[in-house]
Amino acid sequence: MRKRLFFSMAAAALLLYAALAITSCHSGRSGSEANAATVPSARVAVAQRGDISHVLTLAGQFQPYQVVDVHPKVSGYMKRINVDIGDIVHEGQTLAVLEVPELRAQLQEAAFELKQSQEEITRAQHEVNSAEALNFALHAESVRLQQAAATRPGLIAQQELDDAQAKDLSSQAQVDSAKAALAAAQQHAEAARSDNERYQALENYTSVTAPLDGVVIWRYADTGALIQGGTNSNNQALPIVRISQSALLRLRVPVPENDVQYVHEGNLLQVRVDAINRSFSGKIVRFTRDVNFETRTMETEVDVENKDLSIAPGMYANTALQLASVKDVITVPVEALVLNAQHQETVYVLDSSNRVHIRSVQVGLQGSKLAEIAGGFNPGDRVLIGGQEKYQEDEQVIPILAATPASETVQESGGMIDMKAGAYGGSQ
């Protein structure tokens, strides 16, 4: 009887102990769950080192470096034209030959005048020599008679002395006259030589040559056509051909007014010519420094080597101009920035205990997704992103880490553009 009572009491004690243990465990779990429910969670991002850049994409158009309308200097009939559209020509190459019959006659006449004037010079020179010789003889005779009369007075009659002196003076006058005739002949020869050179130059102009290396992009004349000289500004005469200097091209890009401040000589542009599937870099070499009143853009030019003539003037190109950039800086998502009541940029930073601290920061270059933190921040610092108004200073949170990029390239379109996907890279 006693044994049965003992076993009953032991079993009751074991049941009571088990019940107390179960109750204790249940109470512990409830307390932990209650504490976890009172600590809010928050999305956080890690500050990283990276790059931020802004790239302006624009459509540009290729233009010849120079375009020249080739006119003849003289009017005449087209005797021969040696080129056609699309031909590559070189400086000094004969493009066409004109026939001007009256000019040939004028050249022959000028040559005859020059020859005749040279003969006049020869004749005048002989006359000068003859007059000088006669003058020398008469002057010597006059001097000799005067000396004899001085030695022996009365030996020579005064009349003879006067005649000798008169002949001497007359011969000197003839020398002066002959020299004047020689000078006139020389002047006449210079005039004839000038006329001859002028007509020879005009004759040379009947062969029309290329003023530069280039490509004939249009032809206006055919064999036998009457071609008007291009010397008269009031004359609306057509040229013979139009030549484009296409081995060196101008890539003209209209930069919007807001981005003019970023344009400087030497800046690099990334250029993509979809028509020929070619990409290259180019440097800004000149810009107008003037914003167009209607389009609010400034024409900017890049010189492009085109020795193989693979790029045709008039083709379009897609360009990318880097406006502003920073490298190897601290970046955080733009969502981490909060403007406080004093209009200062702040971020909500977590310490090692996951407690929130509101910190003022200086923001540098900002993209669409990332912003540069200029100072007071270190890589690895954690910041809250989104919903910061729900959290207080020194409040503890449960961080939920969000993956964010470290670098970003922001593309801005400044005009008509049809870029291929990924041609210049996108936001990273």
ZIVEN-V336423 format. One record per helix or strand. SS is the DSSP state (alpha for helix, beta for strand). FROM is the first residue (numbers start at 0). TO is the last residue. If there is no record, write none. Layout:
SS	FROM	TO
SS	FROM	TO
This chain:
alpha	1	37
beta	39	45
beta	47	69
beta	75	80
beta	87	88
beta	93	98
alpha	100	150
alpha	157	203
beta	206	208
beta	213	218
beta	225	226
beta	240	255
alpha	256	261
beta	267	272
beta	277	286
beta	296	304
beta	315	332
alpha	333	335
beta	337	338
beta	344	349
beta	354	359
beta	361	365
beta	369	374
beta	381	383
alpha	387	389
beta	395	400
beta	407	412
